[in-house]
């Protein structure tokens, strides 16, 4: 059974035991993450934290995640993606439990900083394992499954977390939230490959840097910078913006649901279509639609329209995200999967941190301004994608000969394309 779980399907299937288990681990762990998502700020306020200190709690997690991502990616490639995933889940479970005895706002800021590091230890190595297990021609579909599982956890977790905290208090809620993370850690250790490698490399730092920042990878990182702006504006001002427009808590909650449900339902389908028909048009149209919607969000409209328009935003985001994931997988050197995913994660975290910080300031000038800003970023990105030189980078394997030679000269026993297609995961 373990051998079957740790082996890529020779037939090229996506719904194998190993991939489904990985998807389940991601969904379970993000159920724990989502459980405490709305509780941190409320708990901080209950122990006397000011609004500024609550803001620093969020900022510290984004900043430490951004700074630690490259190191964690390097460790993931050297030690094994499964080891880092297991450690990230265990550490995060312990940090969730650490909320119980802490009642000092400054300590909570420090705790959130540590949490930001632990979060980076979960999704990037999990995505690297997915790249290893997934068939070469179905990478986007596999990552779409993981995105759907992640969204399910974040969608369901906050509701259960708020209900439990209101019924039995914050301490028991934090205790329960640690359980899904611990379950994910146990499953990851027993069933998922811990050290998965098909290439050993002694590449020079210069060659590694060149391989990490090829033109297609740089394009994927740039697109992630754009996508993550929505996370920043959402974390900083979405809730208070809807409240200022007169939305009730129920309507605010519905806006998250109407955005998340299309991603859950469509991400795997979008990934399959992007694998079959190419990435370019799904990315271009998805980013353009999101840009137009965010400009509309900034207008003085009824908050019910924000709930309704969150549906097409979720659809556009599902197609754009999975297609960009596929682009990233297409361009990733097998020996650098962990580092590539870490840089990709760092790009998103850094973008979200900057936009969240800026949004808090410009919201005071005009409350629709953060949404105009994000909409402008998306539309500028869509405009850049229309350039022929950018569009050509969506073709699989677009790496300059010099970039390829610099890296391959330093890699031992780099396998052929046929060997990669027959790759098996070796677990210690």
NORJO-V73369 format. One record per pair of residues at least 24 apart in sequence whose C-alpha atoms are under 10 Angstrom apart, sorted by sequence separation. I is the first residue (numbers start at 1). J is the second residue. D is the distance in whole Angstrom. If there is no record, write none. Layout:
[[I	J	D] [I	J	D]]
This chain:
[[91	115	8] [92	116	9] [123	147	10] [289	313	7] [290	314	9] [92	117	9] [93	118	9] [290	315	9] [91	117	9] [92	118	5] [286	312	10] [287	313	10] [289	315	10] [290	316	7] [88	115	10] [91	118	6] [92	119	7] [123	150	9] [286	313	8] [289	316	6] [290	317	7] [90	118	9] [91	119	9] [286	314	10] [288	316	9] [289	317	9] [88	117	8] [89	118	7] [92	121	9] [286	315	8] [287	316	7] [88	118	5] [89	119	8] [91	121	9] [92	122	9] [286	316	4] [287	317	8] [290	320	10] [87	118	8] [88	119	7] [90	121	10] [285	316	7] [286	317	6] [289	320	10] [88	120	8] [89	121	8] [90	122	10] [284	316	10] [285	317	10] [286	318	8] [287	319	9] [288	320	10] [85	118	9] [88	121	4] [89	122	6] [283	316	9] [286	319	6] [287	320	7] [84	118	10] [85	119	10] [87	121	7] [88	122	5] [89	123	10] [282	316	8] [283	317	9] [285	319	9] [286	320	5] [287	321	9] [85	120	9] [86	121	8] [87	122	8] [88	123	9] [282	317	10] [283	318	10] [284	319	10] [285	320	8] [286	321	8] [84	120	10] [85	121	6] [86	122	8] [282	318	9] [283	319	7] [284	320	8] [84	121	6] [85	122	5] [88	125	9] [282	319	6] [283	320	4] [286	323	9] [83	121	10] [84	122	7] [85	123	8] [281	319	10] [282	320	6] [283	321	7] [85	124	8] [86	125	9] [281	320	9] [282	321	9] [283	322	9] [284	323	10] [81	121	9] [82	122	10] [84	124	9] [85	125	6] [86	126	10] [279	319	9] [280	320	9] [282	322	9] [283	323	6] [81	122	10] [84	125	7] [85	126	6] [279	320	8] [282	323	6] [283	324	7] [83	125	9] [84	126	9] [85	127	10] [281	323	9] [282	324	9] [81	124	9] [82	125	7] [85	128	10] [279	322	9] [280	323	8] [81	125	5] [82	126	8] [85	129	9] [279	323	5] [280	324	9] [283	327	10] [72	117	9] [76	121	9] [80	125	9] [81	126	7] [270	315	9] [274	319	8] [278	323	8] [279	324	7] [72	118	10] [75	121	10] [81	127	9] [82	128	9] [270	316	10] [273	319	9] [274	320	9] [279	325	9] [69	116	10] [73	120	9] [81	128	7] [82	129	7] [259	306	10] [267	314	10] [270	317	10] [271	318	9] [275	322	9] [279	326	7] [280	327	9] [57	105	9] [60	108	10] [61	109	8] [64	112	9] [65	113	8] [68	116	9] [69	117	8] [72	120	7] [73	121	8] [76	124	9] [77	125	9] [80	128	10] [81	129	6] [255	303	9] [258	306	10] [259	307	8] [262	310	9] [263	311	9] [266	314	9] [267	315	9] [270	318	7] [271	319	7] [274	322	8] [275	323	8] [278	326	9] [279	327	7] [56	105	10] [57	106	9] [60	109	7] [61	110	9] [64	113	6] [65	114	9] [67	116	10] [68	117	6] [69	118	10] [72	121	7] [76	125	6] [80	129	9] [255	304	9] [258	307	7] [259	308	9] [261	310	10] [262	311	7] [266	315	7] [269	318	9] [270	319	5] [271	320	9] [273	322	10] [274	323	6] [278	327	9] [56	106	9] [57	107	10] [59	109	9] [60	110	7] [61	111	9] [62	112	9] [63	113	8] [64	114	7] [65	115	8] [66	116	8] [67	117	8] [68	118	9] [69	119	10] [70	120	10] [75	125	10] [254	304	9] [255	305	9] [257	307	9] [258	308	7] [259	309	8] [260	310	9] [261	311	8] [262	312	8] [263	313	9] [264	314	9] [265	315	9] [266	316	10] [267	317	9] [268	318	9] [269	319	9] [270	320	8] [271	321	9] [272	322	9] [273	323	9] [274	324	9] [54	105	8] [57	108	7] [58	109	8] [60	111	9] [61	112	5] [62	113	8] [64	115	8] [65	116	5] [66	117	8] [69	120	6] [73	124	8] [77	128	9] [81	132	10] [252	303	8] [255	306	7] [256	307	8] [258	309	8] [259	310	5] [260	311	8] [262	313	9] [263	314	6] [264	315	10] [266	317	10] [267	318	5] [268	319	9] [270	321	9] [271	322	5] [272	323	9] [274	325	10] [275	326	7] [53	105	7] [54	106	10] [56	108	9] [57	109	5] [60	112	6] [61	113	4] [64	116	6] [65	117	5] [68	120	8] [69	121	8] [72	124	9] [73	125	8] [76	128	9] [251	303	8] [252	304	9] [254	306	10] [255	307	4] [258	310	6] [259	311	5] [262	314	5] [263	315	6] [266	318	6] [267	319	7] [270	322	7] [271	323	6] [274	326	7] [275	327	9] [53	106	8] [56	109	6] [57	110	8] [59	112	9] [60	113	5] [61	114	7] [62	115	9] [63	116	8] [64	117	6] [65	118	8] [67	120	10] [68	121	9] [72	125	9] [251	304	7] [254	307	6] [255	308	8] [257	310	9] [258	311	5] [259	312	8] [260	313	9] [261	314	7] [262	315	5] [263	316	9] [265	318	9] [266	319	8] [267	320	9] [269	322	9] [270	323	7] [271	324	9] [274	327	9] [49	103	9] [54	108	9] [55	109	9] [56	110	9] [57	111	8] [58	112	7] [59	113	8] [60	114	9] [61	115	6] [62	116	6] [63	117	9] [64	118	10] [65	119	7] [66	120	8] [252	306	9] [253	307	9] [254	308	9] [255	309	9] [256	310	8] [257	311	9] [258	312	9] [259	313	7] [260	314	6] [261	315	9] [262	316	9] [263	317	7] [264	318	8] [267	321	8] [268	322	8] [271	325	9] [272	326	10] [44	99	10] [47	102	9] [48	103	8] [49	104	8] [50	105	8] [53	108	9] [54	109	8] [57	112	6] [58	113	8] [60	115	9] [61	116	4] [62	117	9] [64	119	10] [65	120	6] [69	124	9] [73	128	10] [245	300	8] [247	302	8] [248	303	9] [251	306	9] [252	307	8] [255	310	6] [256	311	10] [258	313	9] [259	314	5] [260	315	9] [262	317	9] [263	318	5] [267	322	6] [271	326	8] [43	99	9] [47	103	6] [48	104	8] [49	105	5] [53	109	7] [56	112	9] [57	113	7] [60	116	7] [61	117	7] [64	120	9] [65	121	9] [241	297	10] [245	301	8] [246	302	8] [247	303	6] [251	307	7] [254	310	9] [255	311	9] [258	314	7] [259	315	8] [262	318	7] [263	319	8] [266	322	10] [267	323	10] [46	103	9] [47	104	7] [48	105	7] [49	106	8] [56	113	9] [59	116	9] [60	117	10] [61	118	9] [62	119	10] [241	298	10] [245	302	7] [246	303	7] [247	304	8] [257	314	10] [258	315	10] [259	316	10] [260	317	10] [261	318	10] [262	319	10] [44	102	10] [47	105	7] [58	116	9] [61	119	9] [62	120	10] [245	303	6] [246	304	10] [256	314	10] [259	317	9] [260	318	9] [263	321	9] [26	85	10] [33	92	9] [40	99	9] [44	103	8] [46	105	10] [49	108	9] [244	303	9] [245	304	10] [247	306	10] [259	318	10] [263	322	10] [29	89	7] [32	92	9] [33	93	9] [36	96	8] [43	103	9] [44	104	8] [45	105	9] [49	109	10] [133	193	9] [223	283	9] [227	287	8] [230	290	9] [242	302	9] [243	303	9] [32	93	8] [44	105	6] [47	108	10] [132	193	10] [226	287	9] [242	303	6] [43	105	10] [44	106	10] [126	188	10] [241	303	9] [242	304	9] [331	393	10] [26	89	10] [29	92	9] [33	96	9] [122	185	10] [129	192	9] [133	196	9] [227	290	9] [331	394	9] [25	89	10] [29	93	9] [32	96	9] [44	108	7] [129	193	8] [132	196	7] [223	287	9] [230	294	9] [242	306	8] [330	394	9] [331	395	10] [43	108	10] [44	109	9] [129	194	9] [132	197	8] [242	307	10] [330	395	9] [331	396	7] [332	397	9] [126	192	10] [129	195	9] [132	198	9] [327	393	9] [328	394	10] [330	396	6] [331	397	6] [41	108	10] [129	196	8] [300	367	9] [327	394	7] [329	396	10] [330	397	7] [331	398	8] [40	108	9] [128	196	9] [129	197	10] [298	366	9] [299	367	9] [300	368	8] [326	394	10] [327	395	9] [328	396	10] [330	398	9] [331	399	8] [298	367	7] [299	368	6] [327	396	8] [100	170	8] [101	171	8] [298	368	4] [299	369	9] [324	394	9] [326	396	10] [327	397	10] [99	170	9] [100	171	5] [297	368	7] [298	369	6] [333	404	10] [40	112	9] [99	171	8] [100	172	8] [296	368	9] [297	369	10] [298	370	7] [299	371	9] [98	171	10] [100	173	9] [295	368	9] [297	370	10] [298	371	5] [299	372	9] [97	171	8] [100	174	7] [294	368	9] [295	369	9] [297	371	6] [298	372	6] [333	407	9] [96	171	10] [97	172	10] [99	174	7] [100	175	8] [295	370	9] [296	371	8] [297	372	8] [298	373	9] [333	408	10] [97	173	10] [98	174	9] [99	175	9] [294	370	9] [295	371	6] [296	372	8] [298	374	10] [335	411	9] [96	173	10] [97	174	6] [98	175	9] [294	371	5] [295	372	5] [298	375	9] [96	174	6] [97	175	6] [293	371	9] [294	372	6] [295	373	8] [297	375	9] [95	174	10] [96	175	7] [97	176	9] [293	372	10] [294	373	9] [295	374	8] [296	375	9] [335	414	9] [96	176	9] [97	177	8] [291	371	9] [292	372	9] [294	374	7] [295	375	5] [334	414	9] [93	174	9] [94	175	10] [96	177	7] [97	178	7] [291	372	9] [293	374	10] [294	375	5] [295	376	7] [334	415	10] [93	175	9] [96	178	6] [97	179	10] [291	373	10] [292	374	10] [293	375	7] [294	376	8] [95	178	9] [96	179	10] [291	374	7] [292	375	6] [294	377	10] [295	378	10] [93	177	8] [94	178	7] [290	374	9] [291	375	4] [292	376	9] [294	378	9] [295	379	10] [93	178	5] [96	181	9] [290	375	7] [291	376	6] [293	378	10] [294	379	10] [33	119	9] [92	178	8] [93	179	7] [289	375	9] [291	377	7] [292	378	8] [334	420	9] [93	180	8] [94	181	9] [288	375	9] [291	378	5] [292	379	7] [90	178	9] [93	181	5] [94	182	9] [287	375	9] [288	376	10] [290	378	7] [291	379	5] [30	119	10] [89	178	9] [92	181	7] [93	182	6] [289	378	9] [290	379	8] [291	380	9] [91	181	9] [92	182	9] [93	183	10] [227	317	8] [287	377	10] [288	378	6] [289	379	9] [291	381	9] [89	180	9] [90	181	7] [91	182	9] [93	184	10] [287	378	6] [288	379	6] [291	382	8] [30	122	9] [89	181	6] [90	182	6] [93	185	9] [286	378	9] [287	379	7] [288	380	9] [290	382	10] [29	122	9] [30	123	9] [88	181	9] [89	182	7] [90	183	9] [92	185	10] [227	320	9] [287	380	9] [288	381	8] [289	382	9] [29	123	10] [89	183	9] [90	184	9] [91	185	10] [159	253	9] [227	321	8] [284	378	10] [287	381	7] [288	382	5] [86	181	10] [89	184	7] [90	185	6] [158	253	10] [284	379	10] [287	382	6] [288	383	8] [26	122	8] [86	182	9] [89	185	5] [90	186	9] [286	382	9] [287	383	10] [26	123	8] [88	185	8] [89	186	9] [223	320	9] [224	321	8] [227	324	10] [284	381	8] [285	382	8] [288	385	10] [86	184	8] [87	185	8] [155	253	10] [223	321	9] [284	382	6] [287	385	10] [85	184	9] [86	185	5] [89	188	9] [283	382	8] [284	383	9] [26	126	8] [85	185	8] [86	186	8] [224	324	8] [284	384	9] [285	385	10] [25	126	9] [26	127	10] [86	187	9] [87	188	10] [155	256	8] [156	257	9] [223	324	7] [224	325	9] [284	385	6] [83	185	10] [86	188	6] [87	189	9] [154	256	10] [155	257	7] [223	325	10] [283	385	9] [284	386	8] [23	126	9] [82	185	10] [85	188	8] [86	189	6] [220	323	10] [221	324	9] [22	126	7] [23	127	10] [85	189	9] [86	190	10] [155	259	10] [220	324	6] [281	385	10] [22	127	9] [83	188	9] [152	257	10] [155	260	7] [219	324	9] [220	325	8] [280	385	8] [82	188	7] [83	189	8] [86	192	10] [154	260	9] [155	261	8] [220	326	9] [280	386	10] [22	129	8] [23	130	9] [82	189	7] [85	192	10] [220	327	7] [221	328	8] [284	391	9] [22	130	8] [86	194	8] [151	259	10] [152	260	8] [219	327	9] [220	328	6] [82	191	10] [83	192	10] [85	194	8] [151	260	6] [152	261	8] [155	264	10] [219	328	9] [220	329	10] [19	129	9] [82	192	7] [83	193	9] [84	194	8] [151	261	8] [217	327	8] [218	328	9] [280	390	10] [281	391	9] [18	129	10] [19	130	7] [22	133	10] [81	192	10] [82	193	6] [83	194	5] [84	195	10] [151	262	10] [152	263	9] [216	327	8] [217	328	6] [220	331	9] [280	391	7] [283	394	10] [18	130	9] [81	193	8] [82	194	4] [83	195	7] [148	260	9] [151	263	7] [152	264	6] [216	328	8] [217	329	9] [279	391	10] [280	392	9] [19	132	10] [80	193	8] [81	194	6] [82	195	6] [83	196	10] [148	261	9] [150	263	10] [151	264	6] [152	265	10] [217	330	9] [218	331	10] [280	393	9] [281	394	10] [19	133	7] [80	194	6] [81	195	6] [82	196	8] [148	262	9] [149	263	10] [150	264	9] [216	330	9] [217	331	6] [280	394	6] [18	133	8] [19	134	7] [79	194	9] [80	195	4] [81	196	7] [148	263	6] [149	264	7] [216	331	6] [217	332	7] [279	394	7] [280	395	9] [14	130	10] [18	134	10] [34	150	9] [79	195	7] [80	196	6] [81	197	9] [147	263	8] [148	264	4] [151	267	10] [215	331	9] [216	332	9] [217	333	10] [232	348	9] [236	352	10] [278	394	8] [279	395	9] [16	133	9] [33	150	10] [34	151	9] [37	154	8] [78	195	9] [79	196	9] [80	197	8] [147	264	8] [148	265	7] [214	331	8] [228	345	10] [231	348	9] [232	349	9] [235	352	9] [236	353	10] [278	395	8] [279	396	10] [16	134	9] [27	145	10] [31	149	9] [34	152	9] [35	153	8] [36	154	10] [76	194	10] [77	195	9] [79	197	10] [145	263	10] [146	264	10] [148	266	8] [149	267	10] [213	331	10] [214	332	9] [231	349	9] [232	350	9] [234	352	9] [235	353	9] [278	396	9] [14	133	9] [15	134	9] [23	142	9] [26	145	10] [27	146	8] [30	149	8] [31	150	8] [34	153	6] [35	154	7] [38	157	9] [39	158	8] [76	195	9] [77	196	9] [78	197	9] [144	263	9] [145	264	8] [148	267	6] [212	331	9] [213	332	10] [221	340	9] [225	344	9] [228	347	8] [229	348	8] [232	351	7] [233	352	8] [236	355	8] [237	356	8] [13	133	10] [14	134	6] [23	143	9] [26	146	7] [27	147	9] [29	149	10] [30	150	6] [31	151	9] [33	153	8] [34	154	4] [35	155	9] [37	157	8] [38	158	6] [42	162	10] [76	196	10] [77	197	8] [144	264	9] [145	265	9] [147	267	7] [148	268	7] [211	331	9] [212	332	8] [221	341	10] [224	344	7] [225	345	9] [227	347	10] [228	348	5] [229	349	9] [231	351	9] [232	352	4] [233	353	9] [235	355	9] [236	356	5] [12	133	10] [13	134	8] [14	135	7] [23	144	10] [24	145	10] [25	146	9] [26	147	9] [27	148	8] [28	149	8] [29	150	8] [30	151	8] [31	152	7] [32	153	7] [33	154	7] [34	155	7] [35	156	8] [36	157	7] [37	158	6] [38	159	9] [144	265	10] [145	266	9] [146	267	9] [147	268	8] [211	332	8] [212	333	8] [223	344	10] [224	345	8] [225	346	9] [226	347	9] [227	348	7] [228	349	7] [229	350	9] [230	351	9] [231	352	6] [232	353	6] [233	354	10] [234	355	10] [235	356	7] [236	357	7] [238	359	10] [12	134	8] [13	135	7] [20	142	9] [23	145	7] [24	146	8] [26	148	10] [27	149	4] [28	150	8] [30	152	8] [31	153	4] [32	154	8] [34	156	7] [35	157	4] [36	158	7] [37	159	10] [39	161	7] [43	165	10] [78	200	9] [144	266	8] [145	267	6] [146	268	8] [211	333	7] [221	343	8] [222	344	9] [224	346	9] [225	347	6] [226	348	8] [228	350	9] [229	351	6] [230	352	7] [231	353	9] [232	354	7] [233	355	6] [234	356	8] [235	357	10] [236	358	9] [237	359	7] [241	363	9] [245	367	10] [12	135	5] [19	142	8] [22	145	10] [23	146	5] [26	149	6] [27	150	5] [30	153	5] [31	154	6] [34	157	4] [35	158	5] [36	159	10] [38	161	8] [39	162	7] [77	200	10] [78	201	10] [144	267	5] [145	268	5] [217	340	8] [221	344	5] [224	347	6] [225	348	5] [228	351	6] [229	352	5] [232	355	5] [233	356	5] [236	359	6] [237	360	7] [240	363	10] [244	367	9] [8	132	8] [9	133	8] [11	135	9] [12	136	8] [13	137	10] [14	138	7] [19	143	10] [22	146	8] [23	147	9] [25	149	9] [26	150	6] [27	151	8] [28	152	9] [29	153	8] [30	154	6] [31	155	8] [32	156	10] [33	157	7] [34	158	5] [35	159	7] [36	160	9] [37	161	8] [38	162	7] [46	170	10] [143	267	8] [144	268	4] [145	269	9] [211	335	10] [212	336	8] [220	344	8] [221	345	9] [223	347	9] [224	348	6] [225	349	8] [227	351	9] [228	352	5] [229	353	9] [231	355	8] [232	356	4] [233	357	9] [235	359	10] [236	360	6] [7	132	10] [8	133	5] [9	134	8] [10	135	8] [12	137	8] [13	138	8] [14	139	9] [20	145	9] [23	148	9] [24	149	7] [25	150	9] [26	151	10] [27	152	7] [28	153	7] [29	154	10] [30	155	9] [31	156	7] [32	157	7] [33	158	9] [34	159	9] [35	160	7] [36	161	6] [37	162	9] [142	267	9] [143	268	8] [144	269	8] [145	270	10] [208	333	10] [211	336	8] [212	337	9] [218	343	10] [221	346	9] [222	347	8] [223	348	9] [224	349	9] [225	350	8] [226	351	8] [227	352	9] [228	353	9] [229	354	8] [230	355	8] [231	356	8] [232	357	8] [233	358	9] [234	359	9] [235	360	10] [236	361	10] [7	133	7] [8	134	7] [9	135	8] [12	138	8] [19	145	9] [20	146	9] [23	149	6] [24	150	9] [26	152	10] [27	153	5] [28	154	10] [30	156	9] [31	157	5] [32	158	9] [34	160	9] [35	161	5] [36	162	8] [39	165	8] [43	169	10] [141	267	8] [142	268	7] [144	270	7] [145	271	8] [217	343	10] [218	344	9] [221	347	6] [222	348	9] [225	351	5] [226	352	9] [229	355	6] [230	356	9] [232	358	9] [233	359	6] [237	363	8] [241	367	7] [6	133	8] [7	134	10] [8	135	7] [14	141	8] [15	142	8] [19	146	9] [22	149	10] [23	150	8] [26	153	8] [27	154	9] [30	157	8] [31	158	8] [34	161	8] [35	162	8] [43	170	7] [140	267	9] [141	268	5] [142	269	10] [144	271	5] [145	272	10] [208	335	10] [212	339	8] [213	340	9] [217	344	9] [220	347	10] [221	348	8] [224	351	8] [225	352	8] [228	355	9] [229	356	8] [232	359	8] [233	360	8] [236	363	9] [240	367	10] [241	368	8] [5	133	10] [14	142	6] [33	161	10] [35	163	10] [42	170	9] [43	171	10] [140	268	8] [141	269	7] [143	271	7] [144	272	8] [208	336	8] [212	340	6] [232	360	10] [13	142	10] [28	157	10] [31	160	10] [32	161	9] [35	164	9] [36	165	10] [140	269	10] [141	270	7] [142	271	7] [143	272	10] [211	340	9] [212	341	10] [222	351	10] [15	145	10] [31	161	10] [35	165	10] [40	170	9] [140	270	8] [141	271	4] [142	272	8] [213	343	10] [233	363	10] [237	367	9] [14	145	9] [39	170	8] [140	271	4] [141	272	5] [208	339	10] [212	343	8] [237	368	10] [139	271	8] [140	272	7] [141	273	8] [203	335	10] [238	370	10] [138	271	8] [139	272	9] [140	273	9] [141	274	8] [142	275	10] [237	370	8] [238	371	9] [36	170	9] [39	173	9] [40	174	10] [138	272	7] [140	274	7] [141	275	7] [199	333	9] [200	334	9] [201	335	7] [236	370	10] [237	371	9] [39	174	9] [137	272	9] [138	273	10] [139	274	9] [140	275	6] [141	276	10] [199	334	7] [200	335	7] [201	336	9] [138	274	9] [139	275	7] [140	276	10] [198	334	7] [199	335	5] [200	336	10] [234	370	10] [36	173	8] [138	275	6] [197	334	8] [198	335	7] [199	336	9] [233	370	7] [234	371	10] [35	173	8] [36	174	7] [137	275	6] [138	276	8] [197	335	7] [232	370	10] [233	371	7] [35	174	8] [136	275	9] [137	276	8] [140	279	9] [196	335	10] [197	336	10] [36	176	10] [197	337	10] [230	370	10] [233	373	10] [35	176	9] [36	177	7] [229	370	10] [230	371	9] [233	374	8] [32	174	9] [35	177	6] [36	178	9] [229	371	10] [232	374	9] [34	177	9] [35	178	9] [32	176	8] [33	177	7] [229	373	9] [230	374	7] [32	177	5] [33	178	9] [35	180	10] [229	374	6] [230	375	9] [31	177	8] [32	178	6] [228	374	10] [229	375	9] [30	177	10] [31	178	10] [32	179	7] [33	180	9] [227	374	9] [29	177	9] [31	179	10] [32	180	5] [33	181	8] [226	374	8] [229	377	8] [230	378	10] [29	178	9] [31	180	7] [32	181	6] [226	375	10] [229	378	9] [29	179	9] [30	180	8] [31	181	8] [32	182	9] [227	377	9] [28	179	9] [29	180	6] [30	181	8] [32	183	10] [226	377	7] [227	378	8] [28	180	5] [29	181	5] [32	184	10] [225	377	10] [226	378	6] [27	180	9] [28	181	7] [29	182	8] [225	378	10] [226	379	10] [26	180	10] [27	181	10] [28	182	9] [29	183	8] [30	184	9] [226	380	10] [227	381	10] [25	180	9] [26	181	9] [28	183	8] [29	184	6] [223	378	9] [226	381	7] [25	181	9] [28	184	6] [29	185	8] [225	381	10] [226	382	10] [27	184	9] [28	185	10] [25	183	8] [26	184	7] [223	381	8] [25	184	5] [222	381	9] [223	382	10] [24	184	8] [25	185	8] [25	186	9] [22	184	9] [25	187	7] [26	188	10] [223	385	10] [21	184	10] [24	187	9] [25	188	7] [24	188	10] [22	187	9] [21	187	8] [22	188	8] [219	385	10] [21	188	8] [25	192	10] [22	191	9] [21	191	8] [22	192	7] [62	232	10] [148	318	9] [21	192	8] [22	193	10] [147	318	9] [219	390	8] [18	191	8] [19	192	9] [220	393	10] [17	191	10] [18	192	7] [144	318	8] [147	321	9] [216	390	9] [219	393	8] [220	394	10] [18	193	9] [144	319	9] [147	322	8] [215	390	9] [219	394	9] [59	235	10] [146	322	10] [216	392	9] [217	393	9] [58	235	8] [59	236	10] [144	321	8] [145	322	9] [216	393	6] [58	236	9] [143	321	9] [144	322	5] [147	325	10] [215	393	7] [216	394	7] [143	322	7] [144	323	9] [215	394	10] [216	395	9] [55	235	10] [142	322	9] [143	323	9] [216	396	9] [55	236	8] [140	321	9] [141	322	7] [144	325	8] [216	397	8] [217	398	10] [140	322	6] [141	323	9] [143	325	7] [144	326	9] [216	398	7] [217	399	9] [139	322	9] [140	323	6] [142	325	10] [143	326	8] [215	398	8] [216	399	7] [139	323	10] [140	324	8] [141	325	9] [142	326	9] [214	398	9] [215	399	7] [6	191	7] [7	192	10] [140	325	6] [141	326	8] [214	399	6] [215	400	8] [5	191	7] [6	192	6] [7	193	9] [139	325	8] [140	326	4] [143	329	9] [214	400	8] [4	191	10] [5	192	7] [6	193	6] [139	326	6] [140	327	8] [2	190	8] [3	191	9] [5	193	8] [6	194	9] [138	326	8] [139	327	9] [140	328	9] [211	399	9] [215	403	9] [2	191	6] [137	326	9] [139	328	9] [140	329	8] [214	403	7] [1	191	9] [2	192	8] [3	193	10] [6	196	9] [136	326	10] [139	329	6] [140	330	9] [213	403	9] [214	404	9] [2	193	9] [138	329	10] [139	330	8] [212	403	10] [137	329	10] [210	402	9] [211	403	7] [136	329	9] [137	330	9] [210	403	6] [211	404	7] [136	330	8] [209	403	10] [210	404	9] [211	405	10] [131	326	10] [208	403	10] [211	406	8] [212	407	10] [207	403	8] [210	406	8] [211	407	6] [131	328	10] [132	329	10] [207	404	9] [210	407	7] [211	408	9] [127	325	10] [131	329	7] [207	405	9] [208	406	9] [209	407	9] [130	329	10] [131	330	10] [207	406	6] [208	407	7] [206	406	8] [207	407	5] [208	408	10] [128	329	9] [131	332	9] [206	407	9] [207	408	8] [127	329	10] [132	334	8] [204	406	9] [205	407	10] [207	409	9] [208	410	9] [131	334	9] [203	406	9] [204	407	8] [207	410	7] [128	332	10] [203	407	7] [207	411	10] [132	337	8] [202	407	10] [203	408	8] [204	409	10] [205	410	10] [128	334	9] [131	337	8] [201	407	9] [203	409	8] [204	410	7] [130	337	10] [131	338	10] [201	408	9] [202	409	10] [203	410	4] [204	411	9] [128	336	9] [129	337	8] [201	409	10] [202	410	6] [203	411	6] [128	337	5] [129	338	9] [201	410	7] [202	411	6] [203	412	9] [127	337	9] [128	338	6] [131	341	10] [200	410	10] [201	411	5] [202	412	7] [127	338	8] [128	339	9] [200	411	7] [201	412	6] [125	337	8] [126	338	9] [128	340	9] [199	411	8] [200	412	6] [201	413	9] [124	337	9] [125	338	6] [128	341	7] [199	412	7] [200	413	7] [201	414	9] [124	338	7] [125	339	9] [127	341	7] [128	342	9] [199	413	7] [200	414	8] [124	339	9] [125	340	10] [126	341	9] [127	342	10] [198	413	9] [199	414	6] [124	340	9] [125	341	7] [198	414	8] [199	415	7] [124	341	5] [125	342	8] [198	415	8] [123	341	9] [124	342	6] [123	342	9] [124	343	9] [124	344	8] [120	341	10] [121	342	9] [124	345	7] [198	419	9] [199	420	10] [120	342	8] [123	345	8] [124	346	10] [198	420	8] [120	345	7] [198	423	7] [120	346	8] [197	423	9] [198	424	8] [197	424	9] [198	425	8] [196	424	9] [197	425	7] [198	426	8] [120	349	9] [196	425	5] [197	426	7] [195	425	8] [196	426	6] [197	427	9] [194	425	9] [195	426	7] [196	427	6] [193	425	7] [194	426	9] [195	427	5] [196	428	9] [116	349	10] [192	425	10] [193	426	7] [194	427	6] [195	428	6] [193	427	5] [194	428	7] [192	427	8] [193	428	8] [191	427	10] [84	338	10] [81	337	9] [77	334	10] [78	335	9] [81	338	7] [77	335	7] [78	336	9] [80	338	9] [77	336	6] [76	336	9] [77	337	7] [78	338	9] [76	337	8] [77	338	5] [78	339	10] [74	336	8] [76	338	5] [77	339	7] [73	336	9] [74	337	9] [75	338	8] [76	339	7] [77	340	10] [73	337	8] [74	338	7] [75	339	8] [73	338	5] [74	339	5] [76	341	10] [72	338	8] [73	339	4] [74	340	9] [76	342	9] [71	338	10] [72	339	8] [73	340	7] [70	338	9] [71	339	8] [73	341	7] [74	342	8] [69	338	10] [70	339	6] [72	341	10] [73	342	5] [69	339	8] [70	340	9] [72	342	7] [73	343	8] [70	341	9] [71	342	8] [72	343	10] [69	341	9] [70	342	6] [71	343	10] [73	345	10] [69	342	5] [70	343	6] [73	346	10] [68	342	9] [69	343	7] [70	344	9] [69	344	9] [70	345	9] [66	342	9] [69	345	7] [70	346	7] [65	342	10] [66	343	9] [69	346	6] [68	346	8] [69	347	9] [66	345	8] [67	346	7] [65	345	8] [66	346	5] [69	349	9] [65	346	7] [66	347	7] [136	417	10] [64	346	10] [66	348	8] [67	349	9] [63	346	9] [65	348	10] [66	349	5] [67	350	9] [62	346	9] [65	349	7] [66	350	6] [136	420	8] [137	421	9] [64	349	9] [65	350	8] [66	351	9] [135	420	10] [136	421	7] [62	348	10] [63	349	8] [64	350	10] [66	352	10] [135	421	7] [136	422	10] [62	349	6] [63	350	7] [66	353	9] [135	422	9] [136	423	10] [61	349	9] [62	350	7] [65	353	10] [132	420	10] [135	423	9] [62	351	9] [63	352	10] [62	352	7] [63	353	7] [133	423	9] [62	353	6] [63	354	9] [132	423	8] [133	424	8] [61	353	9] [62	354	9] [132	424	9] [133	425	7] [59	352	9] [60	353	9] [132	425	7] [59	353	6] [62	356	10] [58	353	9] [59	354	9] [129	425	9] [59	356	8] [58	356	9] [59	357	8] [58	357	10] [55	356	10] [56	357	10] [55	357	9] [55	360	9] [82	427	9] [80	427	9] [80	428	10] [12	421	9] [12	422	9] [10	421	8] [11	422	10] [10	422	7] [8	421	10] [9	422	9] [10	423	9] [8	422	8] [9	423	9] [10	424	9] [8	423	7] [9	424	9] [7	423	9] [8	424	6] [7	424	6] [8	425	7] [6	424	8] [7	425	5] [6	425	6] [7	426	8] [5	425	10] [6	426	7] [7	427	9] [6	427	7] [3	425	9] [3	426	9] [3	427	9] [2	427	10]]
